[in-house]
Amino acid sequence: MLTALSIRDVVLIERLDLSFGAGLTVLTGETGAGKSILLDSLGLALGARADAGLVRAGADQASV
């Protein structure tokens, strides 16, 4: 079970640390709030191929 996710310098996210409790987690938000970026980051953590376009502008590297 995924208990935490740490994202650094991915697209618009400079720094984000999430903790997940037991049970269902729901992501909601307005258009442009970053839900898809968060899901793309989760995909990277699970082994998806990275793309240089995911690195936040002005950063040298991103990490998940």
PDB file of N, CA, C and O in Angstrom:
ATOM      1  N   MET A   1       0.835  -1.176   0.000  1.00  0.00           N
ATOM      2  CA  MET A   1       0.000   0.000   0.000  1.00  0.00           C
ATOM      3  C   MET A   1       0.885   1.247   0.000  1.00  0.00           C
ATOM      4  O   MET A   1       1.879   1.316   0.723  1.00  0.00           O
ATOM      5  N   LEU A   2       0.519   2.206  -0.801  1.00  0.00           N
ATOM      6  CA  LEU A   2       1.238   3.477  -0.855  1.00  0.00           C
ATOM      7  C   LEU A   2       0.878   4.300   0.374  1.00  0.00           C
ATOM      8  O   LEU A   2      -0.300   4.550   0.631  1.00  0.00           O
ATOM      9  N   THR A   3       1.881   4.722   1.131  1.00  0.00           N
ATOM     10  CA  THR A   3       1.620   5.499   2.341  1.00  0.00           C
ATOM     11  C   THR A   3       2.047   6.946   2.219  1.00  0.00           C
ATOM     12  O   THR A   3       1.551   7.800   2.953  1.00  0.00           O
ATOM     13  N   ALA A   4       2.977   7.245   1.285  1.00  0.00           N
ATOM     14  CA  ALA A   4       3.458   8.617   1.133  1.00  0.00           C
ATOM     15  C   ALA A   4       3.975   8.837  -0.282  1.00  0.00           C
ATOM     16  O   ALA A   4       4.383   7.898  -0.966  1.00  0.00           O
ATOM     17  N   LEU A   5       3.948  10.095  -0.705  1.00  0.00           N
ATOM     18  CA  LEU A   5       4.472  10.483  -2.013  1.00  0.00           C
ATOM     19  C   LEU A   5       5.147  11.835  -1.855  1.00  0.00           C
ATOM     20  O   LEU A   5       4.548  12.779  -1.339  1.00  0.00           O
ATOM     21  N   SER A   6       6.383  11.928  -2.297  1.00  0.00           N
ATOM     22  CA  SER A   6       7.155  13.164  -2.222  1.00  0.00           C
ATOM     23  C   SER A   6       7.515  13.600  -3.639  1.00  0.00           C
ATOM     24  O   SER A   6       8.102  12.830  -4.398  1.00  0.00           O
ATOM     25  N   ILE A   7       7.165  14.830  -3.991  1.00  0.00           N
ATOM     26  CA  ILE A   7       7.385  15.343  -5.346  1.00  0.00           C
ATOM     27  C   ILE A   7       8.213  16.616  -5.262  1.00  0.00           C
ATOM     28  O   ILE A   7       7.918  17.507  -4.465  1.00  0.00           O
ATOM     29  N   ARG A   8       9.256  16.699  -6.092  1.00  0.00           N
ATOM     30  CA  ARG A   8      10.108  17.888  -6.141  1.00  0.00           C
ATOM     31  C   ARG A   8      10.297  18.315  -7.591  1.00  0.00           C
ATOM     32  O   ARG A   8      10.700  17.510  -8.430  1.00  0.00           O
ATOM     33  N   ASP A   9      10.011  19.567  -7.885  1.00  0.00           N
ATOM     34  CA  ASP A   9      10.301  20.198  -9.181  1.00  0.00           C
ATOM     35  C   ASP A   9       9.708  19.461 -10.382  1.00  0.00           C
ATOM     36  O   ASP A   9      10.381  19.279 -11.397  1.00  0.00           O
ATOM     37  N   VAL A  10       8.466  19.044 -10.268  1.00  0.00           N
ATOM     38  CA  VAL A  10       7.747  18.424 -11.380  1.00  0.00           C
ATOM     39  C   VAL A  10       6.714  19.423 -11.896  1.00  0.00           C
ATOM     40  O   VAL A  10       5.798  19.803 -11.167  1.00  0.00           O
ATOM     41  N   VAL A  11       6.857  19.842 -13.129  1.00  0.00           N
ATOM     42  CA  VAL A  11       6.002  20.809 -13.827  1.00  0.00           C
ATOM     43  C   VAL A  11       5.785  22.043 -12.961  1.00  0.00           C
ATOM     44  O   VAL A  11       6.689  22.873 -12.867  1.00  0.00           O
ATOM     45  N   LEU A  12       4.638  22.198 -12.331  1.00  0.00           N
ATOM     46  CA  LEU A  12       4.352  23.381 -11.517  1.00  0.00           C
ATOM     47  C   LEU A  12       4.600  23.161 -10.031  1.00  0.00           C
ATOM     48  O   LEU A  12       4.544  24.108  -9.246  1.00  0.00           O
ATOM     49  N   ILE A  13       4.872  21.922  -9.639  1.00  0.00           N
ATOM     50  CA  ILE A  13       5.036  21.584  -8.222  1.00  0.00           C
ATOM     51  C   ILE A  13       6.496  21.765  -7.820  1.00  0.00           C
ATOM     52  O   ILE A  13       7.376  21.044  -8.289  1.00  0.00           O
ATOM     53  N   GLU A  14       6.739  22.743  -6.940  1.00  0.00           N
ATOM     54  CA  GLU A  14       8.096  22.942  -6.439  1.00  0.00           C
ATOM     55  C   GLU A  14       8.423  21.889  -5.387  1.00  0.00           C
ATOM     56  O   GLU A  14       9.477  21.254  -5.435  1.00  0.00           O
ATOM     57  N   ARG A  15       7.504  21.711  -4.432  1.00  0.00           N
ATOM     58  CA  ARG A  15       7.708  20.723  -3.371  1.00  0.00           C
ATOM     59  C   ARG A  15       6.348  20.308  -2.831  1.00  0.00           C
ATOM     60  O   ARG A  15       5.516  21.155  -2.507  1.00  0.00           O
ATOM     61  N   LEU A  16       6.128  19.007  -2.735  1.00  0.00           N
ATOM     62  CA  LEU A  16       4.868  18.482  -2.207  1.00  0.00           C
ATOM     63  C   LEU A  16       5.137  17.158  -1.514  1.00  0.00           C
ATOM     64  O   LEU A  16       5.732  16.252  -2.097  1.00  0.00           O
ATOM     65  N   ASP A  17       4.697  17.049  -0.270  1.00  0.00           N
ATOM     66  CA  ASP A  17       4.800  15.811   0.497  1.00  0.00           C
ATOM     67  C   ASP A  17       3.393  15.400   0.907  1.00  0.00           C
ATOM     68  O   ASP A  17       2.711  16.127   1.630  1.00  0.00           O
ATOM     69  N   LEU A  18       2.964  14.235   0.443  1.00  0.00           N
ATOM     70  CA  LEU A  18       1.629  13.728   0.750  1.00  0.00           C
ATOM     71  C   LEU A  18       1.730  12.462   1.578  1.00  0.00           C
ATOM     72  O   LEU A  18       2.611  11.632   1.353  1.00  0.00           O
ATOM     73  N   SER A  19       0.829  12.316   2.532  1.00  0.00           N
ATOM     74  CA  SER A  19       0.698  11.082   3.305  1.00  0.00           C
ATOM     75  C   SER A  19      -0.696  10.538   3.067  1.00  0.00           C
ATOM     76  O   SER A  19      -1.671  11.289   3.066  1.00  0.00           O
ATOM     77  N   PHE A  20      -0.790   9.236   2.865  1.00  0.00           N
ATOM     78  CA  PHE A  20      -2.069   8.595   2.600  1.00  0.00           C
ATOM     79  C   PHE A  20      -2.424   7.676   3.759  1.00  0.00           C
ATOM     80  O   PHE A  20      -1.606   6.865   4.194  1.00  0.00           O
ATOM     81  N   GLY A  21      -3.649   7.809   4.254  1.00  0.00           N
ATOM     82  CA  GLY A  21      -4.136   6.927   5.301  1.00  0.00           C
ATOM     83  C   GLY A  21      -4.711   5.663   4.688  1.00  0.00           C
ATOM     84  O   GLY A  21      -4.744   5.508   3.467  1.00  0.00           O
ATOM     85  N   ALA A  22      -5.158   4.773   5.538  1.00  0.00           N
ATOM     86  CA  ALA A  22      -5.798   3.544   5.073  1.00  0.00           C
ATOM     87  C   ALA A  22      -7.128   3.883   4.413  1.00  0.00           C
ATOM     88  O   ALA A  22      -7.797   4.837   4.809  1.00  0.00           O
ATOM     89  N   GLY A  23      -7.506   3.111   3.422  1.00  0.00           N
ATOM     90  CA  GLY A  23      -8.789   3.327   2.763  1.00  0.00           C
ATOM     91  C   GLY A  23      -8.655   4.082   1.459  1.00  0.00           C
ATOM     92  O   GLY A  23      -7.576   4.157   0.871  1.00  0.00           O
ATOM     93  N   LEU A  24      -9.759   4.633   1.023  1.00  0.00           N
ATOM     94  CA  LEU A  24      -9.862   5.307  -0.266  1.00  0.00           C
ATOM     95  C   LEU A  24      -9.352   6.741  -0.191  1.00  0.00           C
ATOM     96  O   LEU A  24      -9.660   7.464   0.756  1.00  0.00           O
ATOM     97  N   THR A  25      -8.577   7.151  -1.182  1.00  0.00           N
ATOM     98  CA  THR A  25      -8.129   8.536  -1.309  1.00  0.00           C
ATOM     99  C   THR A  25      -8.716   9.101  -2.585  1.00  0.00           C
ATOM    100  O   THR A  25      -8.631   8.474  -3.641  1.00  0.00           O
ATOM    101  N   VAL A  26      -9.315  10.289  -2.499  1.00  0.00           N
ATOM    102  CA  VAL A  26      -9.946  10.941  -3.641  1.00  0.00           C
ATOM    103  C   VAL A  26      -9.233  12.255  -3.916  1.00  0.00           C
ATOM    104  O   VAL A  26      -8.989  13.039  -2.999  1.00  0.00           O
ATOM    105  N   LEU A  27      -8.896  12.498  -5.193  1.00  0.00           N
ATOM    106  CA  LEU A  27      -8.283  13.760  -5.602  1.00  0.00           C
ATOM    107  C   LEU A  27      -9.345  14.610  -6.283  1.00  0.00           C
ATOM    108  O   LEU A  27      -9.945  14.185  -7.270  1.00  0.00           O
ATOM    109  N   THR A  28      -9.576  15.794  -5.765  1.00  0.00           N
ATOM    110  CA  THR A  28     -10.539  16.706  -6.374  1.00  0.00           C
ATOM    111  C   THR A  28      -9.902  18.077  -6.488  1.00  0.00           C
ATOM    112  O   THR A  28      -8.928  18.376  -5.796  1.00  0.00           O
ATOM    113  N   GLY A  29     -10.447  18.908  -7.356  1.00  0.00           N
ATOM    114  CA  GLY A  29      -9.951  20.270  -7.495  1.00  0.00           C
ATOM    115  C   GLY A  29     -10.421  20.883  -8.788  1.00  0.00           C
ATOM    116  O   GLY A  29     -10.924  20.195  -9.677  1.00  0.00           O
ATOM    117  N   GLU A  30     -10.253  22.170  -8.879  1.00  0.00           N
ATOM    118  CA  GLU A  30     -10.655  22.905 -10.068  1.00  0.00           C
ATOM    119  C   GLU A  30      -9.736  22.575 -11.236  1.00  0.00           C
ATOM    120  O   GLU A  30      -8.663  22.001 -11.052  1.00  0.00           O
ATOM    121  N   THR A  31     -10.163  22.938 -12.421  1.00  0.00           N
ATOM    122  CA  THR A  31      -9.345  22.785 -13.618  1.00  0.00           C
ATOM    123  C   THR A  31      -8.042  23.556 -13.417  1.00  0.00           C
ATOM    124  O   THR A  31      -8.055  24.710 -12.990  1.00  0.00           O
ATOM    125  N   GLY A  32      -6.933  22.916 -13.725  1.00  0.00           N
ATOM    126  CA  GLY A  32      -5.633  23.569 -13.586  1.00  0.00           C
ATOM    127  C   GLY A  32      -5.046  23.512 -12.192  1.00  0.00           C
ATOM    128  O   GLY A  32      -4.023  24.144 -11.928  1.00  0.00           O
ATOM    129  N   ALA A  33      -5.673  22.765 -11.292  1.00  0.00           N
ATOM    130  CA  ALA A  33      -5.195  22.697  -9.913  1.00  0.00           C
ATOM    131  C   ALA A  33      -3.994  21.771  -9.742  1.00  0.00           C
ATOM    132  O   ALA A  33      -3.303  21.847  -8.726  1.00  0.00           O
ATOM    133  N   GLY A  34      -3.731  20.891 -10.724  1.00  0.00           N
ATOM    134  CA  GLY A  34      -2.563  20.023 -10.651  1.00  0.00           C
ATOM    135  C   GLY A  34      -2.861  18.552 -10.422  1.00  0.00           C
ATOM    136  O   GLY A  34      -1.945  17.782 -10.135  1.00  0.00           O
ATOM    137  N   LYS A  35      -4.111  18.145 -10.540  1.00  0.00           N
ATOM    138  CA  LYS A  35      -4.459  16.729 -10.334  1.00  0.00           C
ATOM    139  C   LYS A  35      -3.727  15.822 -11.317  1.00  0.00           C
ATOM    140  O   LYS A  35      -3.196  14.785 -10.920  1.00  0.00           O
ATOM    141  N   SER A  36      -3.692  16.190 -12.569  1.00  0.00           N
ATOM    142  CA  SER A  36      -3.017  15.365 -13.583  1.00  0.00           C
ATOM    143  C   SER A  36      -1.515  15.328 -13.352  1.00  0.00           C
ATOM    144  O   SER A  36      -0.883  14.297 -13.583  1.00  0.00           O
ATOM    145  N   ILE A  37      -0.937  16.421 -12.907  1.00  0.00           N
ATOM    146  CA  ILE A  37       0.496  16.448 -12.592  1.00  0.00           C
ATOM    147  C   ILE A  37       0.787  15.474 -11.457  1.00  0.00           C
ATOM    148  O   ILE A  37       1.779  14.746 -11.492  1.00  0.00           O
ATOM    149  N   LEU A  38      -0.079  15.465 -10.458  1.00  0.00           N
ATOM    150  CA  LEU A  38       0.097  14.548  -9.340  1.00  0.00           C
ATOM    151  C   LEU A  38      -0.003  13.099  -9.812  1.00  0.00           C
ATOM    152  O   LEU A  38       0.785  12.255  -9.384  1.00  0.00           O
ATOM    153  N   LEU A  39      -0.956  12.803 -10.685  1.00  0.00           N
ATOM    154  CA  LEU A  39      -1.093  11.443 -11.212  1.00  0.00           C
ATOM    155  C   LEU A  39       0.085  11.068 -12.108  1.00  0.00           C
ATOM    156  O   LEU A  39       0.531   9.921 -12.086  1.00  0.00           O
ATOM    157  N   ASP A  40       0.596  12.012 -12.894  1.00  0.00           N
ATOM    158  CA  ASP A  40       1.795  11.751 -13.700  1.00  0.00           C
ATOM    159  C   ASP A  40       2.981  11.432 -12.792  1.00  0.00           C
ATOM    160  O   ASP A  40       3.778  10.543 -13.094  1.00  0.00           O
ATOM    161  N   SER A  41       3.096  12.155 -11.683  1.00  0.00           N
ATOM    162  CA  SER A  41       4.174  11.907 -10.728  1.00  0.00           C
ATOM    163  C   SER A  41       4.035  10.528 -10.102  1.00  0.00           C
ATOM    164  O   SER A  41       5.028   9.822  -9.920  1.00  0.00           O
ATOM    165  N   LEU A  42       2.818  10.144  -9.776  1.00  0.00           N
ATOM    166  CA  LEU A  42       2.579   8.806  -9.244  1.00  0.00           C
ATOM    167  C   LEU A  42       2.994   7.751 -10.265  1.00  0.00           C
ATOM    168  O   LEU A  42       3.582   6.732  -9.905  1.00  0.00           O
ATOM    169  N   GLY A  43       2.689   7.995 -11.527  1.00  0.00           N
ATOM    170  CA  GLY A  43       3.111   7.081 -12.587  1.00  0.00           C
ATOM    171  C   GLY A  43       4.621   6.941 -12.642  1.00  0.00           C
ATOM    172  O   GLY A  43       5.136   5.839 -12.833  1.00  0.00           O
ATOM    173  N   LEU A  44       5.337   8.050 -12.475  1.00  0.00           N
ATOM    174  CA  LEU A  44       6.801   7.996 -12.453  1.00  0.00           C
ATOM    175  C   LEU A  44       7.291   7.131 -11.291  1.00  0.00           C
ATOM    176  O   LEU A  44       8.220   6.338 -11.444  1.00  0.00           O
ATOM    177  N   ALA A  45       6.660   7.293 -10.141  1.00  0.00           N
ATOM    178  CA  ALA A  45       7.049   6.500  -8.970  1.00  0.00           C
ATOM    179  C   ALA A  45       6.813   5.011  -9.207  1.00  0.00           C
ATOM    180  O   ALA A  45       7.489   4.167  -8.619  1.00  0.00           O
ATOM    181  N   LEU A  46       5.855   4.697 -10.065  1.00  0.00           N
ATOM    182  CA  LEU A  46       5.528   3.300 -10.350  1.00  0.00           C
ATOM    183  C   LEU A  46       6.265   2.753 -11.563  1.00  0.00           C
ATOM    184  O   LEU A  46       6.023   1.619 -11.976  1.00  0.00           O
ATOM    185  N   GLY A  47       7.180   3.562 -12.148  1.00  0.00           N
ATOM    186  CA  GLY A  47       8.028   3.059 -13.215  1.00  0.00           C
ATOM    187  C   GLY A  47       7.775   3.607 -14.604  1.00  0.00           C
ATOM    188  O   GLY A  47       8.401   3.147 -15.559  1.00  0.00           O
ATOM    189  N   ALA A  48       6.880   4.571 -14.753  1.00  0.00           N
ATOM    190  CA  ALA A  48       6.642   5.166 -16.074  1.00  0.00           C
ATOM    191  C   ALA A  48       7.899   5.897 -16.546  1.00  0.00           C
ATOM    192  O   ALA A  48       8.706   6.352 -15.736  1.00  0.00           O
ATOM    193  N   ARG A  49       8.053   6.002 -17.857  1.00  0.00           N
ATOM    194  CA  ARG A  49       9.210   6.709 -18.413  1.00  0.00           C
ATOM    195  C   ARG A  49       9.094   8.205 -18.147  1.00  0.00           C
ATOM    196  O   ARG A  49       8.019   8.791 -18.277  1.00  0.00           O
ATOM    197  N   ALA A  50      10.203   8.803 -17.778  1.00  0.00           N
ATOM    198  CA  ALA A  50      10.248  10.244 -17.522  1.00  0.00           C
ATOM    199  C   ALA A  50      10.506  10.993 -18.819  1.00  0.00           C
ATOM    200  O   ALA A  50      11.075  10.455 -19.768  1.00  0.00           O
ATOM    201  N   ASP A  51      10.080  12.228 -18.835  1.00  0.00           N
ATOM    202  CA  ASP A  51      10.277  13.111 -19.980  1.00  0.00           C
ATOM    203  C   ASP A  51      10.870  14.411 -19.451  1.00  0.00           C
ATOM    204  O   ASP A  51      10.434  14.903 -18.410  1.00  0.00           O
ATOM    205  N   ALA A  52      11.850  14.973 -20.140  1.00  0.00           N
ATOM    206  CA  ALA A  52      12.497  16.205 -19.685  1.00  0.00           C
ATOM    207  C   ALA A  52      11.498  17.339 -19.521  1.00  0.00           C
ATOM    208  O   ALA A  52      11.739  18.264 -18.745  1.00  0.00           O
ATOM    209  N   GLY A  53      10.380  17.286 -20.238  1.00  0.00           N
ATOM    210  CA  GLY A  53       9.360  18.324 -20.126  1.00  0.00           C
ATOM    211  C   GLY A  53       8.657  18.338 -18.783  1.00  0.00           C
ATOM    212  O   GLY A  53       7.937  19.289 -18.481  1.00  0.00           O
ATOM    213  N   LEU A  54       8.844  17.308 -17.968  1.00  0.00           N
ATOM    214  CA  LEU A  54       8.229  17.271 -16.645  1.00  0.00           C
ATOM    215  C   LEU A  54       9.020  18.045 -15.599  1.00  0.00           C
ATOM    216  O   LEU A  54       8.503  18.316 -14.515  1.00  0.00           O
ATOM    217  N   VAL A  55      10.264  18.406 -15.905  1.00  0.00           N
ATOM    218  CA  VAL A  55      11.095  19.152 -14.956  1.00  0.00           C
ATOM    219  C   VAL A  55      10.625  20.599 -14.923  1.00  0.00           C
ATOM    220  O   VAL A  55      10.488  21.246 -15.961  1.00  0.00           O
ATOM    221  N   ARG A  56      10.381  21.097 -13.712  1.00  0.00           N
ATOM    222  CA  ARG A  56       9.891  22.466 -13.513  1.00  0.00           C
ATOM    223  C   ARG A  56      10.871  23.475 -14.109  1.00  0.00           C
ATOM    224  O   ARG A  56      12.086  23.300 -14.009  1.00  0.00           O
ATOM    225  N   ALA A  57      10.348  24.519 -14.723  1.00  0.00           N
ATOM    226  CA  ALA A  57      11.183  25.570 -15.319  1.00  0.00           C
ATOM    227  C   ALA A  57      12.114  26.153 -14.255  1.00  0.00           C
ATOM    228  O   ALA A  57      11.674  26.498 -13.159  1.00  0.00           O
ATOM    229  N   GLY A  58      13.385  26.258 -14.582  1.00  0.00           N
ATOM    230  CA  GLY A  58      14.380  26.794 -13.671  1.00  0.00           C
ATOM    231  C   GLY A  58      15.054  25.747 -12.801  1.00  0.00           C
ATOM    232  O   GLY A  58      16.024  26.055 -12.109  1.00  0.00           O
ATOM    233  N   ALA A  59      14.560  24.517 -12.824  1.00  0.00           N
ATOM    234  CA  ALA A  59      15.154  23.436 -12.030  1.00  0.00           C
ATOM    235  C   ALA A  59      16.035  22.572 -12.927  1.00  0.00           C
ATOM    236  O   ALA A  59      15.786  22.455 -14.127  1.00  0.00           O
ATOM    237  N   ASP A  60      17.059  21.973 -12.342  1.00  0.00           N
ATOM    238  CA  ASP A  60      17.966  21.097 -13.082  1.00  0.00           C
ATOM    239  C   ASP A  60      17.444  19.671 -13.171  1.00  0.00           C
ATOM    240  O   ASP A  60      17.739  18.953 -14.127  1.00  0.00           O
ATOM    241  N   GLN A  61      16.667  19.263 -12.171  1.00  0.00           N
ATOM    242  CA  GLN A  61      16.154  17.902 -12.139  1.00  0.00           C
ATOM    243  C   GLN A  61      14.872  17.866 -11.322  1.00  0.00           C
ATOM    244  O   GLN A  61      14.569  18.798 -10.577  1.00  0.00           O
ATOM    245  N   ALA A  62      14.136  16.798 -11.468  1.00  0.00           N
ATOM    246  CA  ALA A  62      12.919  16.574 -10.691  1.00  0.00           C
ATOM    247  C   ALA A  62      13.067  15.247  -9.961  1.00  0.00           C
ATOM    248  O   ALA A  62      13.856  14.394 -10.368  1.00  0.00           O
ATOM    249  N   SER A  63      12.311  15.075  -8.886  1.00  0.00           N
ATOM    250  CA  SER A  63      12.341  13.792  -8.181  1.00  0.00           C
ATOM    251  C   SER A  63      10.957  13.463  -7.640  1.00  0.00           C
ATOM    252  O   SER A  63      10.178  14.337  -7.263  1.00  0.00           O
ATOM    253  N   VAL A  64      10.689  12.165  -7.620  1.00  0.00           N
ATOM    254  CA  VAL A  64       9.426  11.645  -7.073  1.00  0.00           C
ATOM    255  C   VAL A  64       9.780  10.479  -6.180  1.00  0.00           C
ATOM    256  O   VAL A  64       8.893   9.859  -5.592  1.00  0.00           O
TER     257      VAL A  64
END
